[in-house]
Amino acid sequence: MVAGLIFVHVVEIGMFASVFASLSGTASGSVQGAETFLDHMYFSGPAYTTLGIGDLVPLGALRTVTAAEAIAGLVFIAWSASFAFIQMRRAWGEEATE
């Protein structure tokens, strides 16, 4: 289950990286320092996890996409942690107290 959740998050990061790669160099802006799709993946991962390394910088409207990715990542990671916790409690035979 955990491996599946991680896979889904990597796919989501890849989807955002695709947006960055396809819009980069257009009127929407660019990711300064990113030249290949893997560069965009490298940028998208820290943005999704709200780590924000800072060696690649979004410019123009892509800053808004980066902010949306950070919010989406925060929500999806929190949901995944909650889901995993509930599933583990069920698997271990402990019912949630309400």
N, C-alpha and C positions, 0 to 999 in steps of 0.2 A: 504494500500500500504506500509506504513512504517513498519507495523508488518511483512508483507511478506518479505521486504528487510532484516529486522533483522533476520528472520528465515533463509533466504538464507545465511547470514553471519555466523550464528551458525552452519549451515550444513558445510560450508567451513572450519570453525575451527575444526569441528569434522573430516573432511577428513584429515586435516593435523595431527590431534591427532592420527588418525589411522596409518598414516605413521610413526609417532614417536614411537607409541606403537609396531608396527610390526618390526621396524628396531632397536629398543632399545635392547641392549645386544648382538648385532651382530658385525661383523667387521666394520659396518658403525658408530658405537659409541653408545652412550646412552644419556639419560637425567638424569643427576645425581639428585637423590632424588625422581624420579618418579617411582612408583611401580605399580600403577593400571591405567586403562584407564582414570579414572577421573583425576588422577594426570597429565596425558598427555593433557587432555582437559584444565586443569588449566594452564599448561605451554603454550599451543597453543593460548589461548585467548589473553594474553598480548603480545605474539609475533606477532599475526595477527594485533593487534591494535597499534603496535610499542610502547606499554607502557613499556614492559620489566621489570618486577618486580625484578627478579634476585635471588629468593630463589631456583629455579630449574635451572640447568645449562646444556646446551647441550655440549656434548663432541664428538670429532671426526668429521666425515663427516656430522653428524646431525646439526652441526653449519651452514653449507651451506644451508641445508633445512630450518633452522630457518630464515636465511637471505632472502631466497626466499619467505617464508611465510610473512615476514614483508613487502617486496616490493609488493606482491600480495594483501595483506590486505590494504595497503595504496592506491593502485590503485582502488580496488573494493569499498572501503569506499568512496573515492572521487567521483567515478562514481555514486554511490548510492545517495550521497548528491546532485550531479548535476541533476540526473534523478528526484529525489523527488522535487527539486526546479522548474524544468521545468513543471512537472505535476501539481504542486500547482499553478503556474502562469496561466496555461491553465484552471484549475478548477475555478480560481477566475476571469477569463475573461480578463486577461491582456496578450496581445500578446508580444512576445519578440521583442525588437527593434534590428534591424540588420544594 
